[in-house]
Structures are given as structure tokens and as C-alpha cells.
Amino acid sequence: MSVNALLKNVILTPFNLLYAVSPRLNAKLLYRLKTGKRLDLDHPKTYNEKLQWIKLYDRNPLMPRCVDKYTVRQYVAEKGLEGLLNELLWSGYDPAEIPFDRLPKAFVIKVTTGSSFNIICRDRDALDREQTVRRLRRWLKARYIPCYGEWFYGKVRPRVIVEALLTNGPGTDALDDYKVYCFNGVPRYISVDSGRFEGKHYKNIYDADWRLQRGCEMAYPAGGADVPRPPCLDALLDAARTLSADFLHARVDFYVVDGRPVFGEITFLNSAGFGRVAPESFARAMGDCLRLPIEE
């Protein structure tokens, strides 16, 4: 565990203890600490408020399966969308068993839990295999912070998967990430993450008709240039609609490779419900898209 992660765990220990006693009170206090705002769980209005309600009261049994990067592949296939899956080269629980010599020159190694447990390998022969195995074993032992309330993580035993490295040609493997925000099974917004590997992370936000939501931001600033409408937008939205149909809210992520969508992952609590959404009118507009059971 890194020093920063250890320090974070120490700081959050009181909240972990409080979460075991009163998840609702913990959510209110942590929300105030993270956002500086009061959390109204009885009459949630904004996007983040409604995500906090979901983490406390929605126990959809499909969630644990769909946040795991291996078992979600089965879910996608069952929905008739197996053609959108990236090529799986290997999977297993022991990283020492990865058949490096049988892998292609370039690939991606992932631990199936966690948002940053990825190793991008562009040259198999240059990869430090011993260091890679040690890192993967450390990641496999990582546990989610209880007080964040994302109860569906850690229910499926984590494993290692190796997938093909997606590119749009030589020198273009830093693909944009298309995140589709679906509310009650309906895609409403798409954020496009660009420049993550160039040190300038931008996030443009569009509605389902690909109209740029000027002045609206989520965690990262909007990019300077408009992102062209992807040629497969309709197929991408149809897939997001199918994959989100079983949930109150789901963010379904895709890459666009050679003009076609490739499935990335499903997330239920964007930034654990603490991410900055600006301006407040946009936070409210996103909240208005989501109808909770208490509003019926």
C-alpha cells in the first residue's frame, strides 16, 4: 500500500467506524466534508444527492456482477452484445501464471476491481515481468474503503485479465473515452474524456443529440475543441440503453475503434457521488433525469 493510500485510510478510519453503525449519518457527514454541501436524503434533487440515495437504498443484485471487469463480460454477452467486447487474451487468479510468451507484442493487463489497476504494455519484450507480477499481487489485495458506501465492490473475487490493446492506428492508442450517463434506462448525456495520457485531462459533455453542453463540467474542465460526433453514436446509445435497462442509473463506458463502439465498463456511482458537477443548474438538470422509487 502506498503512503498516500495508507494516510487516506487512517484519515477515514472514523468514517469507516461510523459507516458500520449508521451508513445514513456517515453519508451526510462525508458528503459535507467532500462537497461542502448539505445532503438531503429525504428530498434529493441534484445528481450527486440522488447517487447518495442509491448507494444507501438500492441493493440491485446485478450490481456486484457488473462492476467486476470479468463477470460484466458475461452480462454484456447475455444482453446480446458480445460483439462489443474487447478480445480477452487470458484470465486467472495468479498473475505468475500469465503466459507472457504467448501474448502479442502489445496488450493491457487489468485487475478486475479498481479504476486504475491497469498496465499498458506496448512492447512485451521490454516488460519487467517480475515487477508486473508483484504489482498485480499487491492490487489483488486492495480493498475498497467502506465509508464510501459502494457496497457492490469486492463481492466478486478479483482476478487478473489480459485484453488486446485498443488503438486507432500507429501512435493513436490514447483513445477517447465515451461515458454514457443513463437514467432509468435512458441515455441522457455523454462525456468524452480526452488527453488523459498527455497530461491535460479534458471532459466535454454532450446531450444524446450530440449538442455540446457549454459551460458544464464534471470533475475535469471542458476541452478547448469540440469533439466530432462519432459515426457509431446511434449504436453506442442503443448499447448503453440495453446495458442500463436493469438499473436506476448506470454510466456505461465505451471506446470508439475504427468507427465502432467497444465496451469499457459499467459504473453505478460516478465519483462515488462526490464529484464536482458545475454549474448547480446542470447538477439539478442531471438529477431531474433520474426518478427514484421515493418519487413515484
C-alpha positions, 0 to 999 in steps of 0.5 A: 500500500502506498503512503498516500493510500495508507494516510487516506485510510487512517484519515477515514478510519472514523468514517469507516467506524461510523459507516458500520453503525449508521451508513445514513449519518456517515453519508451526510457527514462525508458528503459535507466534508467532500462537497461542502454541501448539505445532503438531503436524503429525504428530498434529493434533487441534484445528481450527486444527492440522488447517487447518495440515495442509491448507494444507501437504498438500492441493493440491485443484485446485478450490481456486484456482477457488473462492476467486476471487469470479468463477470460484466463480460458475461452480462454484456454477452447475455444482453446480446452484445458480445460483439462489443467486447474487447478480445480477452487474451487470458484470465486467472487468479495468479498473475505468475501464471500469465503466459507472457510468451504467448501474448502479442507484442502489445496488450493491457493487463487489468485487475478486475476491481479498481479504476486504475489497476491497469498496465499498458504494455506496448512492447512485451519484450521490454516488460519487467515481468517480475515487477508486473507480477508483484504489482498485480499481487499487491492490487489483488489485495486492495480493498475498497474503503467502506465509508464510501458506501459502494457496497457492490465492490469486492463481492466478486473475487478479483482476478487478473485479465489480459485484453488486446490493446485498443488503438486507432492506428500507429501512435493513436492508442490514447483513445477517447473515452465515451461515458454514457450517463443513463437514467432509468434506462435512458441515455441522457448525456455523454462525456468524452474524456480526452488527453488523459495520457498527455497530461491535460485531462479534458471532459466535454459533455454532450446531450444524446443529440450530440449538442455540446453542453457549454459551460458544464463540467464534471470533475475535469474542465471542458476541452478547448475543441469540440469533439466530432460526433462519432459515426457509431453514436446511434449504436453506442446509445442503443448499447448503453440503453440495453446495458442500463435497462436493469438499473436506476442509473448506470454510466456505461463506458465505451471506446470508439475503434475504427468507427465502432463502439467497444465496451469499457465498463459499467459504473453505478456511482460516478465519483462515488457521488462526490464529484464536482458537477458545475454549474448547480443548474446542470447538477439539478438538470442531471438529477431531474433525469433520474426518478427514484422509487421515493418519487413515484 
